[in-house]
Amino acid sequence: MHINKEPNYLRIIEAVLLSVLKLIFMSFPLHFVMTAVNIDFTDNFMKAFLGSAIIGTVVAIPVAFLAMPVAQKLVAAIILKIDGGM
């Protein structure tokens, strides 16, 4: 019996898209609030907000993908410690 060990590309694409969309949905409201706090609703608000949100999202996407394996290992270690302690 031959077992296909190739990754399921649709699952990979789904995971990447879901991660990017989560990041965008979290990033834009955060940038909106921080821009409002920092410059208030001035004439330049939309320009400042969109610029900040786009730059922040472009920077956050690769950082999230680099940090995810570290976060997964950290969570696994915490869960193992909790499970081993009971």
C-alpha positions in Angstrom: 0.0 0.0 0.0 1.4 3.4 -1.0 0.8 6.2 1.4 0.8 9.7 -0.2 2.9 11.9 2.1 2.6 15.1 0.0 1.0 18.0 1.9 -2.6 18.9 1.2 -2.1 22.2 -0.5 -5.7 23.3 0.0 -5.3 22.9 3.8 -2.1 24.9 3.7 -3.7 27.7 1.6 -6.7 27.7 4.0 -4.5 28.0 7.1 -2.4 30.8 5.6 -5.5 32.7 4.4 -7.2 32.3 7.7 -4.2 33.5 9.6 -3.8 36.6 7.4 -7.5 37.4 7.7 -7.4 37.0 11.5 -4.5 39.4 11.6 -6.2 41.9 9.4 -9.4 41.8 11.4 -7.4 42.3 14.6 -5.0 44.9 13.2 -7.4 47.4 11.6 -9.6 48.1 14.7 -6.4 48.4 16.8 -4.9 50.9 14.4 -8.2 52.8 14.2 -8.3 53.2 18.0 -4.6 54.0 18.3 -4.9 56.6 15.6 -7.9 58.2 17.2 -6.2 58.3 20.5 -3.0 59.8 19.1 -4.3 62.4 16.7 -8.0 62.5 17.4 -10.4 62.8 14.5 -8.6 65.5 12.5 -8.6 66.2 8.8 -5.7 63.8 8.4 -7.3 61.0 10.4 -8.1 58.7 7.5 -4.8 59.1 5.8 -2.9 58.4 9.1 -5.2 55.5 9.9 -4.9 53.8 6.6 -1.2 54.3 6.3 -0.6 53.0 9.8 -2.9 50.0 9.3 -1.4 49.0 6.0 2.2 49.3 7.2 1.4 47.6 10.5 -0.3 44.7 8.7 2.5 44.3 6.2 5.0 44.1 9.0 2.8 41.9 11.2 2.1 39.2 8.7 5.7 37.8 8.4 6.3 38.4 12.1 3.2 36.3 12.9 4.4 33.4 10.7 7.8 33.5 12.3 6.4 33.7 15.8 3.8 31.0 15.3 6.1 28.0 15.7 7.6 29.5 18.9 4.1 30.1 20.2 3.0 26.6 19.4 6.0 25.1 21.3 5.4 27.4 24.2 1.7 26.4 24.4 2.6 22.7 24.1 5.2 23.0 26.9 2.6 24.8 29.2 -0.1 22.2 28.5 2.4 19.4 29.1 3.4 21.0 32.4 -0.3 21.4 33.4 -1.2 17.9 32.3 1.9 16.4 34.0 1.2 18.3 37.3 -2.3 16.8 37.7 
